[in-house]
Amino acid sequence: QKEVEQDPGPLSVPEGAIVSLNCTYSNSAFQYFMWYRQYSRKGPELLMYTYSSGNKEDGRFTAQVDKSSKYISLFIRDSQPSDSATYLCATGRPYGNNRLAFGKGNQVVVIP
Amino acid sequence: EAQVTQNPRYLITVTGKKLTVTCSQNMNHEYMSWYRQDPGLGLRQIYYSMNVEVTDKGDVPEGYKVSRKEKRNFPLILESPSPNQTSLYFCASTSGNEKLFFGSGTQLSVL
């Protein structure tokens, strides 16, 4: 079983729509949950980070973690064309032996 | 500006010809790592380094070498590249908090 499962299908939405992205993970010991955003021809950049179950908001972005079901979500409200990118979920610690496990990523296209 | 710099951005080579991809960070980070990104497989860690002269294998280390002689630099060495090492490579660093800084990537093609 993969450590992190993310259905890599592309997603096209009209500007202003809500984008909903999801991942599941297998290791209940994972404690750090992240979403990275990757623009075309660029490296991933950290978008959201959370340590616990529940919601974390940052502007139009909400990260949600449900440890009981091992489910990670990212919601983008009022989506903008500038949100068009690939979104990668990740869990674990980014350093040391407990390394980050990444999902395969979702390509999101926001259509003006 | 805080950044991780990789060179070159694009590289085309032939099987068996040794190459080095350089990585440098200006944030005084102790931890650095290399990833490869392949369609359908996502990001996979190749090697990581906790500090100078301390390196360890990641998930897919076969065919790669690294060295960490200075804190800021972490080159990736392919001594005998093969076509299955054609990929997009990223260097990353962190100070030990949760934010991993990535470079802009190196697209490698091995013919």
Backbone of each chain as ProteinMPNN parsed JSONL, in Angstrom:
{"seq_chain_A": "QKEVEQDPGPLSVPEGAIVSLNCTYSNSAFQYFMWYRQYSRKGPELLMYTYSSGNKEDGRFTAQVDKSSKYISLFIRDSQPSDSATYLCATGRPYGNNRLAFGKGNQVVVIP", "coords_chain_A": {"N_chain_A": [[0.845, -1.187, 0.0], [0.56, 2.178, -0.892], [2.189, 4.923, 0.739], [1.03, 7.444, 0.682], [-1.869, 8.284, -0.973], [-3.065, 9.822, -3.796], [-5.372, 10.753, -6.014], [-4.402, 11.267, -9.219], [-5.755, 12.687, -11.186], [-6.447, 15.334, -13.55], [-7.947, 18.568, -12.933], [-10.38, 20.78, -13.896], [-11.763, 23.933, -13.39], [-14.215, 26.591, -13.286], [-13.408, 30.062, -12.931], [-13.693, 31.349, -9.652], [-14.98, 29.201, -8.554], [-15.161, 26.575, -6.038], [-12.392, 24.667, -5.197], [-11.663, 21.329, -4.529], [-9.526, 19.096, -3.065], [-8.097, 15.889, -2.382], [-6.47, 13.473, -0.254], [-5.343, 10.272, 0.888], [-3.714, 8.569, 3.562], [-1.478, 6.032, 4.831], [-0.042, 5.423, 7.145], [-0.531, 5.558, 10.474], [1.134, 6.781, 12.242], [2.087, 9.086, 11.15], [2.448, 12.555, 11.54], [2.647, 15.09, 10.557], [1.259, 17.184, 8.169], [0.974, 18.296, 4.931], [0.494, 20.612, 2.229], [1.74, 21.156, -0.924], [2.373, 23.478, -3.516], [2.9, 23.503, -6.964], [4.039, 25.232, -9.579], [4.161, 25.277, -13.177], [7.227, 24.22, -14.5], [8.617, 24.859, -12.201], [9.914, 24.458, -8.82], [8.313, 22.642, -6.106], [6.412, 24.472, -3.657], [5.819, 25.211, -0.251], [2.526, 25.309, 0.788], [0.446, 24.926, 2.684], [0.468, 23.866, 6.078], [-0.045, 21.541, 8.659], [-0.337, 20.185, 11.941], [-2.131, 18.682, 13.275], [-5.341, 17.051, 13.675], [-8.262, 18.501, 12.193], [-9.175, 21.803, 11.036], [-7.315, 24.202, 9.13], [-6.915, 27.49, 8.263], [-5.921, 29.754, 5.678], [-6.252, 32.583, 4.327], [-7.772, 32.207, 1.262], [-7.467, 29.519, 1.329], [-7.994, 26.318, 2.781], [-6.907, 23.8, 4.855], [-7.562, 20.504, 5.73], [-7.586, 17.914, 8.094], [-8.237, 14.619, 8.906], [-7.547, 12.477, 11.189], [-8.607, 10.124, 12.124], [-9.722, 8.83, 9.974], [-7.64, 8.947, 8.294], [-7.314, 10.97, 6.328], [-6.746, 13.635, 4.131], [-7.388, 16.951, 3.187], [-7.689, 19.675, 0.85], [-9.02, 22.83, 0.364], [-9.895, 25.312, -1.924], [-11.127, 28.411, -1.994], [-13.144, 30.666, -3.972], [-11.679, 30.46, -6.445], [-8.884, 31.396, -8.485], [-7.391, 32.27, -11.667], [-4.65, 32.349, -11.209], [-4.293, 30.346, -9.4], [-3.925, 28.092, -10.803], [-2.152, 25.226, -11.039], [-0.075, 22.462, -9.979], [-1.0, 20.477, -7.259], [0.344, 19.054, -4.43], [-0.029, 16.646, -1.97], [1.433, 15.891, 1.202], [2.999, 13.976, 3.765], [4.431, 13.224, 6.982], [7.728, 13.834, 8.263], [9.785, 16.474, 7.113], [12.508, 16.017, 7.279], [15.279, 14.022, 8.396], [14.946, 10.557, 9.413], [12.265, 9.875, 9.248], [10.783, 10.41, 6.632], [9.342, 12.762, 4.289], [6.426, 11.727, 2.642], [5.094, 11.888, -0.494], [2.086, 12.638, -2.29], [0.901, 11.953, -5.662], [0.077, 14.19, -6.935], [-2.229, 16.728, -8.07], [-3.258, 18.225, -11.001], [-4.459, 21.384, -11.357], [-6.62, 23.464, -13.143], [-7.74, 26.654, -13.508], [-10.256, 28.221, -15.054], [-10.649, 31.257, -16.73]], "CA_chain_A": [[0.0, 0.0, 0.0], [1.307, 3.41, -0.949], [2.095, 5.708, 1.963], [0.08, 8.524, 0.422], [-2.611, 8.09, -2.212], [-3.703, 11.031, -4.316], [-5.842, 10.509, -7.365], [-3.683, 12.315, -9.962], [-6.527, 13.215, -12.3], [-6.511, 16.795, -13.668], [-9.195, 19.174, -12.505], [-10.632, 22.098, -14.487], [-12.905, 24.593, -12.761], [-14.36, 27.991, -13.685], [-12.98, 31.05, -11.943], [-14.664, 31.599, -8.592], [-15.479, 27.939, -7.99], [-14.405, 25.972, -4.941], [-11.592, 23.498, -5.582], [-11.546, 20.37, -3.432], [-8.511, 18.08, -3.352], [-8.065, 14.925, -1.288], [-5.457, 12.419, -0.185], [-5.381, 9.378, 2.034], [-2.391, 8.082, 3.935], [-1.599, 4.704, 5.424], [0.683, 5.278, 8.403], [-1.167, 6.35, 11.531], [2.162, 7.489, 12.999], [2.363, 10.376, 10.525], [1.927, 13.638, 12.372], [2.755, 16.361, 9.857], [0.474, 17.11, 6.944], [1.293, 19.486, 4.162], [0.146, 20.767, 0.832], [2.685, 21.934, -1.706], [1.892, 23.945, -4.81], [3.984, 23.484, -7.94], [3.759, 25.835, -10.874], [4.87, 24.649, -14.289], [8.664, 24.51, -14.617], [9.131, 25.362, -10.927], [9.91, 23.508, -7.724], [7.181, 22.76, -5.181], [6.534, 25.412, -2.549], [4.888, 24.871, 0.81], [1.314, 26.129, 0.784], [-0.238, 24.785, 3.976], [1.062, 22.866, 6.946], [-0.765, 21.356, 9.9], [0.204, 19.123, 12.777], [-3.156, 17.946, 14.002], [-6.653, 16.946, 13.05], [-9.042, 19.731, 12.203], [-9.023, 22.721, 9.907], [-6.412, 25.34, 9.204], [-7.241, 28.416, 7.18], [-4.986, 30.809, 5.32], [-6.882, 33.295, 3.216], [-8.748, 31.404, 0.505], [-7.08, 28.11, 1.417], [-8.282, 25.598, 4.023], [-6.403, 22.432, 4.924], [-8.352, 19.722, 6.676], [-7.005, 16.611, 8.387], [-9.036, 13.716, 9.738], [-6.62, 11.387, 11.512], [-9.331, 8.874, 12.368], [-9.916, 8.17, 8.681], [-6.388, 9.14, 7.547], [-7.788, 11.708, 5.167], [-6.246, 15.008, 4.077], [-8.104, 17.706, 2.153], [-7.37, 21.084, 0.615], [-10.09, 23.557, -0.293], [-9.543, 26.648, -2.415], [-12.357, 29.19, -2.245], [-13.028, 31.761, -4.94], [-10.465, 30.122, -7.188], [-8.394, 32.378, -9.441], [-6.485, 31.681, -12.672], [-3.304, 32.214, -10.634], [-4.251, 29.105, -8.617], [-3.642, 26.981, -11.734], [-0.876, 24.623, -10.637], [-0.207, 21.105, -9.459], [-1.04, 20.479, -5.802], [0.864, 17.809, -3.903], [-0.142, 16.442, -0.533], [2.618, 15.239, 1.756], [2.905, 13.711, 5.188], [5.684, 12.799, 7.589], [8.582, 14.947, 8.619], [10.603, 16.749, 5.93], [13.927, 15.798, 7.506], [15.536, 12.863, 9.231], [14.575, 9.244, 8.902], [10.835, 9.839, 8.961], [10.82, 11.359, 5.524], [8.09, 13.141, 3.661], [5.844, 10.907, 1.577], [4.288, 12.767, -1.342], [1.12, 12.145, -3.253], [1.334, 12.129, -7.046], [-0.262, 15.544, -7.352], [-3.403, 17.032, -8.899], [-3.126, 19.441, -11.796], [-5.681, 22.195, -11.298], [-6.693, 24.563, -14.107], [-8.864, 27.559, -13.242], [-10.574, 28.851, -16.349], [-11.214, 32.62, -16.514]], "C_chain_A": [[0.885, 1.243, 0.0], [1.129, 4.182, 0.348], [1.062, 6.815, 1.832], [-0.565, 8.278, -0.934], [-3.309, 9.388, -2.582], [-4.09, 10.743, -5.742], [-5.303, 11.617, -8.267], [-4.455, 12.941, -11.109], [-6.507, 14.727, -12.343], [-7.903, 17.3, -13.311], [-9.31, 20.548, -13.148], [-11.877, 22.69, -13.86], [-13.015, 26.016, -13.295], [-13.888, 28.9, -12.557], [-14.09, 31.31, -10.938], [-15.214, 30.348, -7.939], [-14.628, 27.519, -6.798], [-13.683, 24.737, -5.486], [-11.438, 22.609, -4.358], [-10.586, 19.257, -3.835], [-8.367, 17.176, -2.134], [-6.914, 13.945, -1.411], [-5.8, 11.504, 0.977], [-3.968, 8.907, 2.323], [-2.552, 6.817, 4.755], [-1.023, 4.599, 6.826], [0.089, 6.183, 9.478], [-0.157, 7.109, 12.381], [2.498, 8.857, 12.387], [1.695, 11.488, 11.326], [1.919, 14.985, 11.665], [2.075, 16.225, 8.506], [0.625, 18.422, 6.192], [0.666, 19.444, 2.786], [1.204, 21.658, 0.181], [2.022, 22.314, -3.027], [3.087, 24.013, -5.75], [3.492, 24.091, -9.246], [4.621, 25.168, -11.935], [6.318, 25.141, -14.347], [9.261, 25.125, -13.339], [9.183, 24.234, -9.902], [8.687, 23.674, -6.849], [7.463, 23.805, -4.105], [5.451, 25.095, -1.522], [3.726, 25.856, 0.829], [0.636, 26.116, 2.151], [0.45, 23.687, 4.771], [0.215, 22.761, 8.215], [-0.233, 20.134, 10.625], [-0.894, 18.237, 13.345], [-4.42, 17.804, 13.176], [-7.378, 18.273, 13.149], [-8.751, 20.567, 10.985], [-7.98, 23.776, 10.19], [-6.678, 26.225, 8.008], [-6.12, 29.409, 6.956], [-5.549, 31.499, 4.089], [-7.933, 32.433, 2.547], [-8.504, 29.9, 0.629], [-7.435, 27.543, 2.799], [-7.724, 24.188, 3.894], [-7.171, 21.722, 6.023], [-7.706, 18.359, 6.853], [-7.968, 15.847, 9.282], [-8.168, 12.49, 10.023], [-7.36, 10.07, 11.706], [-9.55, 8.107, 11.071], [-8.694, 8.302, 7.787], [-6.667, 9.85, 6.22], [-7.299, 13.149, 5.261], [-6.968, 15.725, 2.94], [-7.547, 19.119, 2.041], [-8.534, 21.696, -0.14], [-9.57, 24.938, -0.697], [-10.845, 27.353, -2.738], [-12.079, 30.275, -3.26], [-11.773, 31.594, -5.799], [-10.173, 31.165, -8.274], [-7.51, 31.69, -10.49], [-5.07, 31.493, -12.131], [-3.171, 30.99, -9.724], [-3.963, 27.895, -9.503], [-2.235, 26.463, -11.478], [-1.138, 23.162, -10.312], [-0.1, 21.169, -7.939], [-0.664, 19.085, -5.3], [0.582, 17.739, -2.408], [1.108, 15.712, -0.055], [2.389, 15.014, 3.243], [4.205, 13.128, 5.694], [6.441, 14.009, 8.084], [9.514, 15.218, 7.444], [12.078, 16.501, 6.129], [14.078, 14.574, 8.39], [15.03, 11.576, 8.614], [13.095, 9.132, 8.575], [10.573, 10.853, 7.865], [9.427, 11.707, 5.036], [7.697, 12.1, 2.629], [4.899, 11.812, 0.812], [3.23, 11.995, -2.101], [1.595, 12.475, -4.658], [0.977, 13.503, -7.595], [-1.521, 15.619, -8.196], [-3.118, 18.31, -9.676], [-4.467, 20.158, -11.815], [-5.574, 23.314, -12.326], [-7.942, 25.37, -13.784], [-9.092, 28.384, -14.497], [-11.223, 30.21, -16.129], [-12.631, 32.728, -17.08]], "O_chain_A": [[1.83, 1.351, 0.782], [0.077, 4.119, 0.984], [0.309, 7.087, 2.767], [0.131, 8.085, -1.931], [-4.044, 9.97, -1.785], [-3.228, 10.512, -6.59], [-5.687, 12.777, -8.116], [-3.873, 13.656, -11.925], [-6.545, 15.366, -11.292], [-8.892, 16.569, -13.377], [-8.433, 21.393, -12.966], [-12.921, 22.041, -13.799], [-12.013, 26.592, -13.717], [-13.962, 28.545, -11.381], [-15.256, 31.47, -11.298], [-15.847, 30.421, -6.885], [-13.531, 28.033, -6.58], [-14.28, 23.885, -6.144], [-11.116, 23.092, -3.272], [-10.809, 18.562, -4.827], [-8.496, 17.628, -0.996], [-6.448, 13.63, -2.506], [-6.464, 11.911, 1.93], [-3.126, 8.855, 1.426], [-3.62, 6.554, 5.308], [-1.471, 3.769, 7.616], [0.19, 7.407, 9.405], [-0.537, 7.986, 13.157], [3.127, 9.689, 13.041], [0.539, 11.376, 11.734], [1.26, 15.921, 12.119], [2.298, 15.251, 7.787], [0.43, 19.506, 6.742], [0.351, 18.379, 2.254], [1.516, 22.747, 0.662], [1.216, 21.561, -3.575], [4.151, 24.513, -5.385], [2.636, 23.526, -9.926], [5.661, 24.578, -11.64], [6.582, 26.339, -14.253], [10.276, 25.819, -13.39], [8.572, 23.182, -10.093], [8.077, 24.743, -6.844], [8.608, 23.996, -3.695], [4.32, 24.758, -1.873], [3.919, 27.071, 0.879], [0.297, 27.164, 2.701], [0.947, 22.709, 4.212], [-0.194, 23.777, 8.777], [0.252, 19.182, 10.013], [-0.611, 17.148, 13.845], [-4.536, 18.383, 12.096], [-7.143, 19.065, 14.062], [-8.153, 20.095, 10.018], [-7.783, 24.192, 11.332], [-6.667, 25.76, 6.867], [-5.457, 29.851, 7.894], [-5.347, 31.054, 2.959], [-8.878, 31.981, 3.194], [-9.267, 29.101, 0.084], [-7.215, 28.179, 3.83], [-8.031, 23.472, 2.941], [-7.397, 22.268, 7.102], [-7.322, 17.719, 5.874], [-8.45, 16.368, 10.288], [-8.071, 11.582, 9.198], [-6.79, 9.004, 11.472], [-9.563, 6.876, 11.068], [-8.701, 7.828, 6.651], [-6.297, 9.374, 5.147], [-7.411, 13.799, 6.301], [-7.138, 15.166, 1.857], [-7.01, 19.677, 2.998], [-8.984, 21.159, -1.152], [-8.906, 25.628, 0.076], [-11.578, 26.947, -3.64], [-10.951, 30.748, -3.404], [-10.922, 32.482, -5.862], [-11.08, 31.728, -8.887], [-6.941, 30.634, -10.216], [-4.365, 30.575, -12.551], [-2.063, 30.636, -9.32], [-3.777, 26.789, -8.996], [-1.252, 27.177, -11.677], [-2.274, 22.69, -10.364], [0.783, 21.835, -7.398], [-1.263, 18.081, -5.687], [0.914, 18.662, -1.665], [1.758, 15.003, -0.823], [1.671, 15.773, 3.894], [4.996, 12.596, 4.915], [5.866, 15.076, 8.298], [9.997, 14.268, 6.827], [12.854, 16.757, 5.209], [13.131, 14.144, 9.047], [14.722, 11.526, 7.423], [12.718, 8.355, 7.697], [10.194, 11.995, 8.125], [8.456, 11.015, 5.343], [8.525, 11.645, 1.84], [4.009, 12.431, 1.396], [3.44, 10.852, -2.504], [2.578, 13.195, -4.831], [1.523, 13.927, -8.613], [-1.84, 14.694, -8.942], [-2.782, 19.343, -9.097], [-5.479, 19.6, -12.238], [-4.571, 24.026, -12.381], [-9.055, 24.844, -13.785], [-8.226, 29.142, -14.933], [-12.228, 30.314, -15.426], [-13.253, 33.787, -16.99]]}, "seq_chain_B": "EAQVTQNPRYLITVTGKKLTVTCSQNMNHEYMSWYRQDPGLGLRQIYYSMNVEVTDKGDVPEGYKVSRKEKRNFPLILESPSPNQTSLYFCASTSGNEKLFFGSGTQLSVL", "coords_chain_B": {"N_chain_B": [[17.971, 37.209, -1.233], [16.306, 34.337, -0.077], [17.14, 31.19, -1.212], [17.27, 28.108, -3.12], [19.557, 26.916, -5.309], [19.904, 25.332, -8.345], [21.915, 23.766, -10.822], [22.711, 22.325, -14.006], [19.696, 23.787, -15.524], [18.606, 22.369, -17.592], [19.604, 19.331, -19.092], [21.11, 17.267, -21.401], [22.369, 14.135, -22.058], [24.514, 11.304, -22.742], [24.308, 7.736, -22.406], [26.258, 6.457, -19.784], [28.067, 8.57, -19.511], [29.605, 10.403, -17.16], [28.075, 12.698, -14.891], [27.389, 15.728, -13.084], [25.078, 17.314, -11.003], [24.631, 20.406, -9.659], [23.897, 21.856, -6.441], [22.983, 24.493, -4.379], [22.475, 26.287, -1.36], [21.438, 29.278, 0.296], [20.681, 29.708, 2.889], [21.769, 28.767, 5.169], [21.013, 26.224, 5.949], [20.89, 23.099, 7.634], [19.953, 20.669, 6.717], [19.682, 18.913, 3.721], [18.401, 17.647, 0.611], [17.798, 15.368, -2.143], [15.47, 14.891, -4.763], [13.628, 12.992, -7.164], [11.299, 13.47, -9.812], [8.743, 11.898, -11.406], [6.387, 11.241, -13.999], [3.32, 9.899, -12.92], [4.529, 8.673, -10.802], [5.275, 10.49, -8.94], [6.983, 12.5, -6.439], [10.087, 11.341, -5.332], [12.428, 10.509, -2.872], [15.944, 10.669, -3.172], [18.583, 10.881, -1.985], [19.641, 12.113, 1.229], [20.936, 14.637, 3.471], [21.979, 15.268, 6.692], [23.81, 16.967, 7.739], [27.076, 18.479, 7.314], [29.228, 16.17, 5.82], [27.544, 14.096, 6.531], [25.509, 11.825, 5.206], [22.727, 10.014, 3.764], [20.842, 7.251, 2.42], [17.908, 7.673, 0.463], [14.728, 6.836, -0.797], [15.15, 5.896, -3.395], [18.028, 5.303, -4.162], [19.757, 4.009, -5.94], [22.281, 4.078, -8.355], [23.073, 6.658, -7.993], [25.158, 9.164, -6.464], [26.172, 11.196, -3.7], [27.62, 14.09, -2.109], [28.685, 15.934, 0.76], [30.464, 18.285, 1.467], [30.593, 20.882, 2.16], [28.477, 23.113, 3.99], [26.611, 24.567, 2.473], [26.48, 23.379, -0.05], [25.385, 20.628, -2.081], [25.966, 18.394, -4.12], [24.695, 16.263, -6.73], [25.604, 13.227, -8.082], [25.907, 11.369, -11.009], [27.394, 8.632, -11.931], [27.474, 6.786, -14.005], [25.297, 7.341, -16.078], [22.012, 6.15, -16.969], [19.314, 5.457, -19.289], [16.97, 5.133, -17.732], [17.242, 6.959, -15.761], [16.444, 9.308, -16.689], [14.707, 12.132, -15.901], [13.004, 14.576, -13.809], [14.728, 16.514, -11.61], [14.976, 17.561, -8.222], [16.46, 19.622, -5.816], [16.444, 20.152, -2.3], [16.051, 21.973, 0.792], [16.079, 22.443, 4.376], [15.737, 24.045, 7.563], [15.093, 22.488, 9.622], [12.651, 22.976, 10.601], [9.242, 22.76, 9.502], [9.171, 23.556, 6.895], [10.083, 22.907, 3.695], [12.389, 23.921, 1.353], [12.49, 24.113, -2.103], [14.552, 23.772, -5.019], [14.551, 25.036, -8.448], [14.597, 22.964, -10.194], [16.038, 20.375, -12.291], [15.991, 19.26, -15.477], [16.683, 16.254, -16.741], [17.86, 14.371, -19.445], [18.705, 11.235, -20.565], [20.282, 9.709, -23.14]], "CA_chain_B": [[16.766, 36.377, -1.323], [16.513, 32.949, 0.313], [16.855, 30.314, -2.348], [18.03, 26.911, -3.445], [19.937, 27.083, -6.714], [20.37, 24.123, -9.024], [22.434, 23.915, -12.177], [21.978, 23.173, -14.944], [18.244, 23.613, -15.568], [18.346, 21.32, -18.58], [20.822, 18.592, -19.412], [20.968, 16.094, -22.261], [23.639, 13.435, -22.067], [24.448, 9.95, -23.289], [24.515, 6.663, -21.436], [27.604, 6.189, -19.313], [28.909, 9.753, -19.363], [29.449, 10.931, -15.801], [27.616, 14.077, -14.787], [27.108, 16.26, -11.753], [24.111, 18.397, -10.882], [25.001, 21.141, -8.452], [22.837, 22.445, -5.626], [23.526, 25.388, -3.366], [21.446, 27.053, -0.643], [22.018, 30.435, 0.982], [19.903, 29.908, 4.11], [22.497, 28.124, 6.272], [20.264, 25.057, 6.381], [21.675, 21.889, 7.876], [19.384, 19.508, 6.028], [19.467, 19.026, 2.283], [17.997, 16.37, 0.032], [17.536, 15.292, -3.574], [14.289, 14.163, -5.182], [13.311, 12.923, -8.593], [9.858, 13.529, -10.043], [8.4, 11.192, -12.635], [4.932, 11.144, -14.21], [2.7, 8.695, -12.387], [5.247, 8.173, -9.619], [5.38, 11.571, -7.965], [8.293, 12.866, -5.909], [10.723, 10.3, -4.553], [13.693, 10.991, -2.334], [17.112, 9.906, -3.629], [19.526, 10.941, -0.871], [19.526, 13.296, 2.059], [22.088, 14.935, 4.31], [21.594, 15.974, 7.916], [24.811, 17.982, 8.022], [28.319, 18.267, 6.569], [29.804, 14.819, 5.905], [26.53, 13.135, 6.971], [24.543, 11.579, 4.139], [22.068, 8.72, 3.873], [20.013, 6.906, 1.28], [16.473, 7.861, 0.491], [13.934, 5.711, -1.285], [15.62, 5.408, -4.705], [19.408, 5.778, -4.258], [20.598, 3.235, -6.858], [22.802, 4.793, -9.517], [23.382, 8.043, -7.622], [26.05, 9.451, -5.34], [26.133, 12.576, -3.224], [28.65, 14.457, -1.146], [28.351, 17.161, 1.502], [31.731, 18.772, 2.011], [30.303, 22.211, 2.704], [27.091, 23.178, 4.424], [25.733, 25.153, 1.478], [26.456, 22.65, -1.322], [25.01, 19.215, -2.021], [25.887, 17.942, -5.509], [24.205, 14.929, -7.09], [26.522, 12.672, -9.076], [25.532, 10.16, -11.724], [28.698, 8.202, -12.453], [27.239, 6.119, -15.289], [23.844, 7.53, -16.26], [21.278, 5.254, -17.853], [18.051, 6.089, -19.719], [15.929, 5.14, -16.691], [17.48, 8.102, -14.881], [15.803, 10.48, -17.287], [13.731, 12.567, -14.905], [13.106, 15.941, -13.303], [15.383, 16.405, -10.315], [14.867, 18.714, -7.341], [17.197, 19.717, -4.573], [15.636, 20.829, -1.293], [16.729, 22.167, 2.075], [15.277, 22.95, 5.47], [16.491, 24.296, 8.788], [14.629, 21.554, 10.635], [11.219, 23.178, 10.833], [8.456, 21.946, 8.579], [9.173, 24.107, 5.547], [11.124, 22.418, 2.799], [12.588, 24.815, 0.215], [12.926, 23.384, -3.29], [15.118, 24.474, -6.161], [13.678, 25.121, -9.618], [14.591, 21.699, -10.912], [16.935, 20.056, -13.404], [15.407, 18.263, -16.376], [17.768, 15.435, -17.283], [17.54, 13.359, -20.448], [19.838, 10.349, -20.842], [19.989, 9.042, -24.416]], "C_chain_B": [[17.109, 34.936, -0.968], [16.197, 32.04, -0.869], [17.757, 29.091, -2.37], [18.29, 26.971, -4.955], [20.497, 25.782, -7.262], [20.897, 24.494, -10.389], [22.929, 22.582, -12.718], [20.473, 22.98, -14.836], [17.856, 22.484, -16.518], [19.664, 20.649, -18.924], [20.453, 17.38, -20.255], [22.337, 15.437, -22.331], [23.439, 12.05, -22.673], [24.754, 8.939, -22.201], [25.979, 6.513, -21.087], [28.496, 7.403, -19.106], [28.63, 10.432, -18.029], [28.984, 12.376, -15.807], [27.355, 14.434, -13.326], [26.08, 17.368, -11.861], [24.408, 19.116, -9.569], [23.773, 21.697, -7.745], [23.487, 23.287, -4.541], [22.379, 26.142, -2.696], [22.121, 28.151, 0.181], [21.324, 30.723, 2.305], [20.561, 29.274, 5.337], [21.743, 26.908, 6.836], [21.179, 23.866, 6.586], [21.223, 20.734, 6.986], [19.178, 19.804, 4.553], [19.124, 17.655, 1.724], [17.806, 16.507, -1.472], [16.319, 14.425, -3.821], [14.305, 14.022, -6.702], [11.794, 12.866, -8.735], [9.55, 12.929, -11.4], [6.887, 11.116, -12.773], [4.394, 9.827, -13.679], [3.358, 8.143, -11.139], [5.415, 9.25, -8.557], [6.816, 11.862, -7.569], [8.844, 11.737, -5.048], [12.105, 10.767, -4.118], [14.842, 10.069, -2.749], [18.124, 9.76, -2.493], [19.191, 12.159, -0.028], [20.775, 13.45, 2.923], [21.635, 15.754, 5.507], [22.586, 17.082, 8.263], [26.056, 17.676, 7.182], [28.86, 16.872, 6.883], [28.817, 13.772, 6.421], [25.494, 12.979, 5.868], [23.92, 10.209, 4.337], [21.137, 8.527, 2.689], [18.56, 7.257, 1.542], [15.782, 6.62, -0.048], [14.467, 5.1, -2.58], [17.065, 5.817, -4.944], [20.253, 5.11, -5.346], [21.003, 4.079, -8.059], [23.192, 6.23, -9.232], [24.414, 8.079, -6.501], [25.861, 10.9, -4.95], [27.36, 12.826, -2.353], [28.224, 15.743, -0.453], [29.618, 17.621, 2.21], [31.58, 20.166, 2.623], [28.819, 22.27, 3.029], [26.165, 23.644, 3.302], [25.565, 24.315, 0.211], [26.154, 21.165, -1.153], [24.863, 18.696, -3.448], [25.373, 16.509, -5.629], [25.051, 14.423, -8.247], [25.919, 11.413, -9.681], [26.78, 9.673, -12.436], [28.564, 7.499, -13.807], [25.744, 6.187, -15.591], [23.258, 6.518, -17.236], [19.944, 5.911, -18.211], [16.969, 6.106, -18.637], [16.161, 6.217, -15.635], [17.039, 9.419, -15.525], [14.652, 10.903, -16.378], [13.91, 14.048, -14.627], [13.607, 15.86, -11.869], [15.242, 17.708, -9.528], [15.775, 18.543, -6.136], [16.332, 20.482, -3.579], [16.44, 20.997, -0.012], [15.734, 22.66, 3.122], [16.167, 23.163, 6.688], [16.111, 23.308, 9.879], [13.225, 21.88, 11.098], [10.473, 22.47, 9.704], [8.526, 22.44, 7.138], [10.372, 23.611, 4.759], [11.186, 23.373, 1.611], [13.132, 23.996, -0.945], [13.605, 24.319, -4.274], [14.153, 24.426, -7.333], [13.713, 23.885, -10.495], [15.637, 21.596, -12.01], [16.286, 18.957, -14.228], [16.546, 17.518, -17.054], [17.227, 14.432, -18.294], [18.79, 12.56, -20.725], [19.491, 9.526, -22.082], [20.741, 7.721, -24.541]], "O_chain_B": [[18.075, 34.375, -1.485], [15.116, 32.117, -1.453], [18.82, 29.041, -1.752], [17.362, 27.063, -5.759], [21.44, 25.21, -6.714], [20.398, 25.414, -11.036], [23.507, 21.79, -11.973], [20.02, 22.087, -14.119], [16.902, 21.745, -16.273], [20.702, 21.301, -19.033], [19.601, 16.576, -19.878], [23.338, 16.09, -22.624], [22.331, 11.681, -23.064], [25.388, 9.263, -21.196], [26.838, 6.449, -21.967], [29.595, 7.264, -18.568], [27.544, 10.969, -17.807], [29.436, 13.182, -16.62], [27.137, 13.574, -12.472], [26.194, 18.255, -12.708], [24.432, 18.501, -8.503], [22.748, 21.971, -8.369], [24.422, 22.848, -3.872], [21.437, 26.58, -3.356], [23.227, 27.973, 0.692], [21.367, 31.851, 2.796], [19.973, 29.25, 6.418], [21.823, 26.606, 8.026], [22.117, 23.644, 5.821], [22.039, 19.918, 6.557], [18.579, 20.814, 4.184], [19.504, 16.629, 2.288], [17.672, 17.61, -2.002], [16.14, 13.378, -3.198], [14.911, 14.82, -7.417], [11.096, 12.294, -7.897], [10.043, 13.402, -12.424], [6.179, 10.946, -11.78], [4.949, 8.764, -13.956], [2.815, 7.25, -10.488], [5.672, 8.939, -7.394], [7.752, 11.506, -8.285], [8.165, 11.237, -4.151], [12.854, 11.348, -4.904], [14.724, 8.846, -2.683], [18.471, 8.647, -2.096], [18.553, 13.105, -0.491], [21.562, 12.517, 3.08], [20.995, 16.795, 5.361], [22.251, 18.02, 8.987], [26.069, 16.707, 6.423], [28.937, 16.457, 8.039], [29.229, 12.652, 6.723], [24.696, 13.884, 5.622], [24.5, 9.342, 4.992], [20.704, 9.482, 2.046], [18.056, 7.157, 2.66], [16.205, 5.494, 0.217], [14.259, 3.914, -2.836], [17.322, 6.61, -5.849], [21.347, 5.585, -5.65], [20.164, 4.715, -8.696], [23.603, 6.949, -10.142], [24.524, 7.15, -5.702], [25.446, 11.729, -5.76], [28.041, 11.894, -1.924], [27.484, 16.546, -1.022], [29.809, 17.373, 3.401], [32.352, 20.562, 3.496], [28.008, 21.57, 2.424], [25.04, 23.157, 3.196], [24.605, 24.517, -0.532], [26.611, 20.529, -0.203], [23.741, 18.57, -3.94], [25.589, 15.671, -4.753], [25.199, 15.099, -9.265], [25.48, 10.511, -8.968], [27.179, 10.25, -13.448], [29.449, 7.61, -14.656], [25.015, 5.217, -15.385], [23.909, 6.091, -18.19], [19.495, 6.821, -17.514], [16.13, 7.007, -18.628], [15.358, 6.367, -14.714], [17.24, 10.498, -14.968], [13.736, 10.123, -16.119], [14.831, 14.69, -15.132], [12.989, 15.217, -11.019], [15.368, 18.803, -10.077], [15.849, 17.476, -5.526], [15.57, 21.365, -3.972], [17.392, 20.258, 0.238], [14.687, 23.219, 2.792], [17.218, 22.536, 6.822], [16.731, 23.286, 10.942], [12.656, 21.143, 11.903], [11.066, 21.639, 9.015], [7.984, 21.79, 6.244], [11.522, 23.867, 5.116], [10.18, 23.614, 0.943], [14.115, 23.271, -0.794], [13.278, 25.504, -4.355], [13.07, 23.85, -7.233], [12.935, 23.774, -11.442], [16.064, 22.599, -12.581], [16.058, 17.853, -13.733], [17.286, 18.096, -17.85], [16.252, 13.73, -18.025], [19.825, 13.123, -21.081], [18.535, 8.75, -22.08], [20.61, 7.029, -25.551]]}, "name": "protein", "num_of_chains": 2, "seq": "QKEVEQDPGPLSVPEGAIVSLNCTYSNSAFQYFMWYRQYSRKGPELLMYTYSSGNKEDGRFTAQVDKSSKYISLFIRDSQPSDSATYLCATGRPYGNNRLAFGKGNQVVVIPEAQVTQNPRYLITVTGKKLTVTCSQNMNHEYMSWYRQDPGLGLRQIYYSMNVEVTDKGDVPEGYKVSRKEKRNFPLILESPSPNQTSLYFCASTSGNEKLFFGSGTQLSVL"}
